[in-house]
Amino acid sequence: MLLDRRRFLAVSAGLATSLGTAGPAAAQGYGQAFAVTGDEGRPVANMRLPGEITGEIQALRGVTYLGPREAETTLYEFFDFNCPYCRKAAADVASLGASDSGLRIGLVHNPILSVQSAQAAKVALAVQRKLGSAAAWSLYGQLLGKPGRIDGPGALAAAAGLGVPAAEIEAIADSEEVRLALKSHMRMAADLGLYATPSYVLGNTGILGHPGVNALAKMIAALRRCDRIAC
């Protein structure tokens, strides 16, 4: 069952394995490949990423998408449901998606902060698998739009409001398909060296932390002009 602690210990062990075998991006470390600042004027850590790795993000199962498949630009957010900065990021990312018709947003789970985060991520992946991206996006906004710790039971209660019995969502969340999807999301984050939540991938650049909605909008605009997050 979803709340069987042994399963979530296995998730934690899988994370440790991923971090221990992180790929070339993590090995190089983040500095400032491009001189960009966040909305508060502080430098934003960023780094060029290998295209052969970033190109694999779109093949991950269970990524929640907002925006047209044929959009000119895709912004991937790697997040944890219990990251306080992800609450601010959720509102900002939704604002970007609503105001930019040429932007596609992909949500990738990286529950590195707690077992409860992994529980909630499995529920969200189950919703994605059962109902698709629109429902999973709604759940993302709902969970990150309220205060307090987010865990499996809380995520299940919210998911039940989408019209699927909690027992059915729980069964999908405990499936091997969801376990493998979550593991692949976390392995991708580790391979890219995304050790902060939230973090972003924009083009072939990794961005650590949430720079703010205006800074992200400027980076997106720059990518479209010169294929870099700063021209």
C-alpha positions in Angstrom: 0.0 0.0 0.0 1.0 3.6 -0.5 1.7 4.2 3.2 3.9 1.1 3.6 7.1 2.6 4.9 9.2 -0.1 3.3 8.3 1.2 -0.2 9.4 4.7 0.6 12.6 3.5 2.2 13.2 1.9 -1.2 12.5 5.2 -2.9 15.1 6.9 -0.6 17.6 4.2 -1.4 17.0 4.7 -5.1 17.7 8.4 -4.6 21.0 7.7 -2.8 22.0 5.5 -5.7 21.2 8.2 -8.2 23.1 10.9 -6.4 26.0 8.6 -6.0 26.2 8.0 -9.7 25.4 11.5 -10.9 26.4 12.3 -14.5 28.8 14.8 -16.0 26.7 17.9 -15.3 26.7 17.2 -11.6 30.4 16.4 -11.6 31.3 19.8 -13.1 29.3 21.8 -10.6 27.3 25.0 -11.0 28.7 28.5 -11.2 27.5 31.3 -13.6 27.8 30.3 -17.2 25.7 33.3 -18.0 25.6 36.5 -15.9 21.9 36.6 -14.9 20.3 37.9 -11.7 17.0 37.0 -10.0 14.2 39.4 -9.3 15.9 40.4 -6.0 19.1 41.3 -7.8 21.2 38.3 -6.7 23.3 36.2 -9.1 21.5 33.1 -10.2 23.6 29.9 -10.4 23.4 28.4 -13.9 25.4 26.1 -16.1 25.5 24.8 -19.7 24.2 21.2 -19.8 25.0 18.4 -22.3 22.4 18.4 -25.0 22.4 14.6 -25.1 21.1 14.6 -21.5 18.6 17.4 -21.7 17.2 15.9 -24.9 16.2 12.8 -22.8 13.9 14.8 -20.5 11.0 14.7 -23.0 11.2 10.9 -23.1 10.5 10.7 -19.3 7.2 9.1 -18.4 4.9 11.0 -16.2 6.0 14.6 -16.9 3.1 17.0 -16.5 2.8 19.4 -19.4 1.1 22.8 -19.8 1.0 24.4 -23.2 1.0 23.2 -26.8 3.3 20.4 -27.9 4.5 22.5 -30.8 5.4 25.5 -28.6 8.7 27.2 -29.5 10.1 27.0 -26.0 9.9 24.5 -23.2 10.7 25.2 -19.6 11.2 22.2 -17.2 10.7 22.7 -13.5 12.2 20.1 -11.2 10.4 20.4 -7.8 9.6 18.9 -4.4 6.1 19.3 -2.9 7.6 20.3 0.4 10.1 22.9 -0.8 8.9 26.3 0.5 10.4 28.0 -2.5 8.4 25.7 -4.8 5.2 27.4 -3.5 6.2 30.7 -4.9 7.5 29.1 -8.0 4.2 27.3 -8.6 2.3 30.6 -8.8 5.0 32.2 -11.0 5.2 29.2 -13.4 1.4 29.2 -13.7 1.6 33.0 -14.5 4.2 32.4 -17.2 2.1 29.7 -18.8 -1.0 31.8 -18.8 0.7 34.8 -20.3 3.0 33.2 -22.9 1.2 31.1 -25.6 4.6 30.1 -27.1 5.7 28.4 -23.9 5.4 24.8 -22.8 6.0 23.9 -19.2 7.0 20.5 -18.0 6.9 19.5 -14.3 9.4 16.9 -13.2 9.3 15.4 -9.8 12.5 15.6 -7.6 11.3 14.7 -4.0 14.6 15.0 -2.3 13.5 16.6 1.0 11.4 13.9 2.7 9.6 10.6 2.5 6.3 12.6 2.6 7.5 14.4 -0.6 8.0 11.0 -2.3 4.5 9.9 -1.2 2.9 13.0 -2.7 4.9 12.6 -5.9 3.7 9.1 -6.3 0.1 10.3 -6.0 0.7 13.0 -8.5 2.2 10.5 -10.9 -0.8 8.3 -10.4 -3.2 11.2 -11.3 -1.0 11.9 -14.4 -1.3 8.3 -15.4 -5.0 8.0 -14.8 -6.3 11.4 -15.9 -3.6 13.1 -17.8 -1.6 16.4 -17.6 -4.6 18.8 -17.1 -5.6 17.0 -13.9 -2.0 16.6 -12.7 -1.4 20.3 -13.3 -4.5 21.1 -11.2 -3.3 18.9 -8.4 0.1 20.6 -8.5 -1.5 24.0 -8.1 -3.8 22.8 -5.4 -1.2 21.2 -3.2 1.4 23.9 -3.6 -1.2 26.6 -3.1 -1.9 25.7 0.6 0.3 25.9 3.7 1.6 23.0 5.7 3.4 19.8 5.0 2.2 17.8 2.0 2.2 14.0 2.4 0.6 10.9 0.9 -2.8 11.1 2.7 -3.1 14.8 2.0 -2.3 14.3 -1.7 -4.8 11.4 -1.9 -7.5 13.5 -0.4 -6.9 16.3 -2.9 -6.7 13.7 -5.8 -10.1 12.2 -4.7 -11.6 15.6 -5.5 -10.7 15.1 -9.1 -13.4 12.4 -9.3 -11.4 9.2 -9.0 -11.8 7.0 -5.8 -8.8 7.3 -3.5 -8.4 3.6 -3.4 -7.9 3.5 -7.2 -5.3 6.3 -7.2 -3.5 4.6 -4.3 -3.3 1.4 -6.2 -1.8 3.1 -9.3 0.6 5.1 -7.0 1.9 1.8 -5.7 2.4 0.3 -9.2 5.8 -0.6 -10.6 5.1 1.8 -13.5 4.9 4.8 -11.1 7.9 3.6 -9.1 10.0 3.5 -12.2 8.7 6.8 -13.4 9.6 8.5 -10.1 13.0 6.9 -10.1 13.7 8.1 -13.7 12.7 11.7 -12.8 15.0 11.7 -9.8 17.9 10.1 -11.8 17.5 12.8 -14.4 17.7 15.5 -11.8 20.8 13.9 -10.3 22.5 13.5 -13.7 21.9 17.2 -14.4 23.2 18.2 -11.0 19.9 19.8 -10.0 20.5 19.5 -6.2 18.2 22.5 -5.3 14.5 22.7 -5.5 13.1 24.2 -7.5 15.5 24.1 -10.4 14.9 24.6 -14.1 16.1 23.4 -17.5 15.7 26.0 -20.2 17.3 25.0 -23.5 20.6 23.4 -22.6 21.0 25.5 -19.5 20.4 24.4 -15.9 19.2 27.0 -13.4 19.5 26.4 -9.7 16.8 27.8 -7.4 13.9 30.1 -8.3 15.0 33.4 -9.8 11.5 34.9 -9.9 8.9 35.3 -12.6 10.4 38.4 -14.2 13.9 36.9 -14.4 12.5 33.7 -15.9 10.6 35.7 -18.5 13.8 37.5 -19.4 15.7 34.3 -19.8 13.0 32.8 -22.0 13.0 35.9 -24.2 16.8 35.8 -24.5 16.7 32.1 -25.4 14.4 33.0 -28.3 16.6 35.8 -29.5 20.0 34.2 -29.2 19.6 30.6 -28.0 21.1 31.5 -24.6 19.5 32.6 -21.3 21.4 35.9 -21.6 22.4 37.6 -24.9 
